[in-house]
Amino acid sequence: MAFIGQQVFSQTVNDVPIKDIDVAYVQIVGYSKLMSTKLNIQIDFGQETSIWTKGAKTVVRDVNGKIMKFNSMIDALNFMNNNGYEFETAYAFAIGNQNVYHYLLKKQ
């Protein structure tokens, strides 16, 4: 019996290690979570998505494949800075009672 597995050594988005994303810019989008102080973070680097898989393709996953949670947008920004990206600009707006934060980052 053969076992074939994939070993992941870093955080990923759409199965791509964040440090290996080969684009000049990424956008991180943070959504406040209901009944929590944590944020859900999605990263858009221009990857192909569909309306059925968008969330699954843009969330940050840890080394074990679990969705990462961030304490704040600054927590996410520091995480991305540690992975080779620098802050460019930001804006936020509300959808109903939920704040949505957009940060544009440039690869260092």
Backbone bond lengths (Angstrom), bond angles and torsions (degrees), N, CA, C in turn:
res aa  C-N    CA-C-N  psi(-1)  N-CA   C-N-CA  omega(-1)  CA-C   N-CA-C  phi
1 M - - - 1.451 - - 1.517 107.84 -
2 A 1.294 117.24 127.71 1.461 122.35 179.48 1.521 109.71 -102.60
3 F 1.309 115.15 141.35 1.462 120.55 176.88 1.511 107.96 -115.14
4 I 1.305 115.11 122.95 1.456 120.48 178.02 1.512 106.98 -114.89
5 G 1.311 115.92 124.11 1.456 120.25 -179.37 1.509 110.68 -137.72
6 Q 1.305 114.40 164.64 1.451 120.27 178.08 1.513 107.37 -114.82
7 Q 1.302 116.14 123.75 1.451 120.11 178.42 1.516 108.38 -98.01
8 V 1.314 116.23 128.05 1.455 122.22 -177.88 1.516 108.06 -109.70
9 F 1.317 117.02 129.97 1.455 120.74 -176.62 1.516 113.71 -106.29
10 S 1.311 119.38 -6.64 1.453 119.94 -177.08 1.514 110.74 -147.15
11 Q 1.320 114.30 176.29 1.456 119.71 176.96 1.529 108.24 -71.54
12 T 1.334 114.86 146.20 1.457 119.55 -174.97 1.527 111.87 -133.04
13 V 1.323 114.54 160.14 1.459 123.93 168.73 1.523 105.31 -132.64
14 N 1.327 116.65 124.98 1.465 121.50 -178.39 1.531 110.41 55.03
15 D 1.335 116.07 39.17 1.464 124.30 -179.42 1.526 114.20 65.13
16 V 1.327 117.98 12.93 1.464 122.13 177.08 1.527 107.93 -106.23
17 P 1.344 118.38 124.27 1.465 119.17 175.64 1.529 110.09 -57.11
18 I 1.323 116.67 134.67 1.460 120.87 -175.10 1.518 111.67 -55.51
19 K 1.324 117.76 -40.91 1.472 120.35 -179.88 1.526 112.33 -66.37
20 D 1.337 118.18 -19.17 1.466 122.10 -177.71 1.519 113.88 -98.04
21 I 1.331 118.12 1.42 1.466 120.04 178.36 1.523 107.15 -65.53
22 D 1.318 116.83 120.22 1.462 121.79 -172.44 1.533 111.35 -100.00
23 V 1.328 115.35 67.15 1.458 121.67 176.58 1.524 108.73 -139.32
24 A 1.327 116.71 160.09 1.459 120.82 179.47 1.526 111.91 -78.54
25 Y 1.343 117.52 -34.83 1.463 121.26 -175.28 1.524 111.02 -130.08
26 V 1.324 114.82 148.33 1.455 122.04 170.11 1.519 107.71 -135.62
27 Q 1.305 115.58 157.49 1.463 121.12 174.90 1.518 107.82 -120.52
28 I 1.337 115.82 129.24 1.454 118.24 172.43 1.523 107.57 -103.84
29 V 1.312 114.82 135.06 1.460 121.68 -178.63 1.521 106.92 -120.50
30 G 1.320 116.00 125.65 1.454 120.97 -179.28 1.516 111.10 -114.25
31 Y 1.323 115.42 134.02 1.458 122.60 179.32 1.521 107.79 -117.58
32 S 1.323 116.30 130.56 1.455 118.05 174.81 1.521 108.50 -67.44
33 K 1.328 115.47 142.61 1.467 120.75 -178.33 1.523 109.57 -94.75
34 L 1.302 115.49 142.49 1.457 121.60 177.71 1.528 109.20 -65.22
35 M 1.322 116.45 130.72 1.467 123.33 176.83 1.531 112.77 60.94
36 S 1.330 117.60 33.57 1.454 121.09 -179.52 1.525 109.70 -152.08
37 T 1.317 116.05 154.57 1.463 120.81 174.47 1.527 110.76 -91.75
38 K 1.319 117.90 -6.33 1.467 122.46 -179.02 1.529 110.76 -85.02
39 L 1.333 115.03 164.04 1.456 121.76 178.72 1.520 110.75 -117.20
40 N 1.323 116.08 146.60 1.461 121.61 166.16 1.518 106.62 -89.82
41 I 1.311 116.49 132.55 1.459 122.16 -178.43 1.520 109.33 -116.96
42 Q 1.329 115.53 134.50 1.455 121.16 171.99 1.517 107.91 -122.05
43 I 1.324 116.62 147.11 1.460 121.60 -179.88 1.513 108.80 -120.12
44 D 1.320 114.58 124.72 1.463 121.92 177.85 1.517 107.49 -106.99
45 F 1.336 116.48 114.05 1.466 120.07 174.07 1.518 110.66 -118.70
46 G 1.343 115.23 19.62 1.460 120.50 179.42 1.512 112.64 89.86
47 Q 1.331 116.95 12.13 1.453 120.30 -179.80 1.517 110.53 -66.83
48 E 1.321 115.03 153.63 1.460 120.48 178.65 1.529 109.17 -71.75
49 T 1.308 115.73 130.85 1.459 121.42 176.97 1.522 108.08 -138.16
50 S 1.307 115.35 167.97 1.455 120.23 172.61 1.520 107.12 -131.34
51 I 1.310 116.75 169.16 1.459 118.80 -179.73 1.522 111.04 -63.98
52 W 1.317 117.93 -20.08 1.462 121.66 -178.24 1.528 112.09 -87.27
53 T 1.329 118.11 -24.71 1.464 120.17 -174.53 1.519 114.28 -122.83
54 K 1.333 119.11 5.91 1.463 120.72 -173.71 1.520 112.60 -51.48
55 G 1.326 118.98 -52.66 1.457 121.37 -178.79 1.518 112.45 -60.78
56 A 1.305 116.84 -40.08 1.461 120.86 -179.22 1.521 111.76 -68.43
57 K 1.318 117.51 -29.50 1.463 121.66 -177.26 1.526 113.48 -86.98
58 T 1.331 118.46 -13.07 1.462 119.92 -173.54 1.519 114.51 -117.22
59 V 1.326 118.44 -5.67 1.464 119.88 179.68 1.522 110.65 -77.78
60 V 1.332 115.13 153.95 1.459 121.50 177.40 1.528 107.86 -88.85
61 R 1.317 115.38 129.12 1.461 120.76 178.74 1.527 109.83 -114.45
62 D 1.330 115.76 145.07 1.460 120.36 -179.92 1.532 110.29 -80.80
63 V 1.324 116.03 -174.24 1.462 120.70 -176.56 1.524 112.58 -64.24
64 N 1.329 117.15 -18.45 1.462 121.31 178.18 1.529 112.74 -97.45
65 G 1.341 117.61 3.47 1.456 121.39 179.35 1.515 114.48 85.84
66 K 1.334 117.66 5.28 1.463 120.73 179.50 1.525 110.33 -88.77
67 I 1.327 115.96 147.16 1.463 120.99 -179.87 1.521 109.36 -64.90
68 M 1.328 115.83 129.35 1.464 120.93 179.44 1.520 109.87 -81.58
69 K 1.300 115.72 145.08 1.466 123.24 175.57 1.520 107.75 -113.75
70 F 1.311 116.49 142.93 1.456 121.73 -179.05 1.523 109.55 -118.91
71 N 1.332 116.83 145.60 1.459 122.40 -179.17 1.521 112.24 -72.07
72 S 1.329 116.75 -30.64 1.462 121.90 -176.79 1.525 108.30 -165.03
73 M 1.320 116.35 174.37 1.463 119.52 176.18 1.530 110.09 -67.18
74 I 1.318 117.78 -31.07 1.462 120.31 176.82 1.527 110.10 -66.67
75 D 1.323 117.43 -37.77 1.460 121.37 174.50 1.533 109.48 -59.28
76 A 1.317 117.30 -45.97 1.471 121.54 178.36 1.519 110.96 -65.65
77 L 1.321 117.15 -39.57 1.464 121.35 179.47 1.532 110.67 -64.72
78 N 1.323 117.35 -42.98 1.468 120.73 176.71 1.527 110.98 -63.80
79 F 1.317 117.09 -40.02 1.460 121.85 176.58 1.532 110.24 -59.50
80 M 1.321 116.64 -47.48 1.465 120.14 -179.43 1.524 111.29 -67.48
81 N 1.333 118.13 -36.29 1.462 121.34 176.82 1.525 110.17 -61.89
82 N 1.321 117.05 -40.16 1.465 121.41 177.25 1.524 111.90 -66.51
83 N 1.333 116.56 -17.70 1.460 121.66 178.85 1.521 112.76 -104.11
84 G 1.336 117.10 16.90 1.461 120.61 171.12 1.514 117.22 96.77
85 Y 1.331 118.87 18.36 1.461 121.47 -179.90 1.516 110.79 -120.21
86 E 1.329 116.19 147.41 1.464 120.24 177.83 1.523 110.19 -122.96
87 F 1.303 115.17 148.97 1.458 123.66 -176.49 1.517 111.64 -66.56
88 E 1.333 116.86 138.11 1.464 123.05 175.16 1.533 110.61 -114.38
89 T 1.330 117.44 -58.34 1.460 121.28 -177.69 1.531 109.60 -159.18
90 A 1.341 115.38 165.49 1.465 119.47 -178.54 1.519 110.20 -148.00
91 Y 1.316 114.75 154.99 1.460 121.42 170.62 1.520 107.98 -153.47
92 A 1.312 115.90 160.37 1.469 121.29 -179.74 1.513 109.06 -140.80
93 F 1.307 115.71 155.50 1.463 121.33 172.66 1.520 108.16 -152.80
94 A 1.304 115.82 166.81 1.459 120.75 -179.27 1.523 109.99 -109.32
95 I 1.315 114.32 139.43 1.458 121.95 171.26 1.520 104.61 -117.58
96 G 1.330 115.89 106.07 1.459 119.43 -173.10 1.512 108.87 64.62
97 N 1.312 116.99 -124.55 1.460 121.95 177.81 1.524 112.70 -99.54
98 Q 1.325 117.46 11.37 1.456 121.53 -176.81 1.521 110.56 -108.60
99 N 1.339 116.70 127.47 1.456 121.31 174.65 1.522 109.46 -82.57
100 V 1.334 115.79 139.34 1.457 122.02 176.96 1.529 106.79 -124.68
101 Y 1.334 115.64 122.37 1.459 122.56 -175.72 1.521 109.30 -108.35
102 H 1.334 116.70 136.08 1.464 122.46 178.24 1.525 108.79 -123.34
103 Y 1.303 116.70 123.04 1.462 122.51 177.27 1.530 107.79 -121.23
104 L 1.325 116.43 126.44 1.452 121.84 175.50 1.523 108.18 -95.99
105 L 1.331 115.98 129.81 1.462 122.06 -177.73 1.506 109.83 -124.47
106 K 1.321 115.57 150.49 1.459 122.50 177.73 1.522 108.49 -116.68
107 K 1.334 115.68 139.67 1.461 119.96 177.98 1.522 108.60 -67.53
108 Q 1.327 116.49 134.89 1.476 121.19 -178.95 1.494 111.49 -73.91
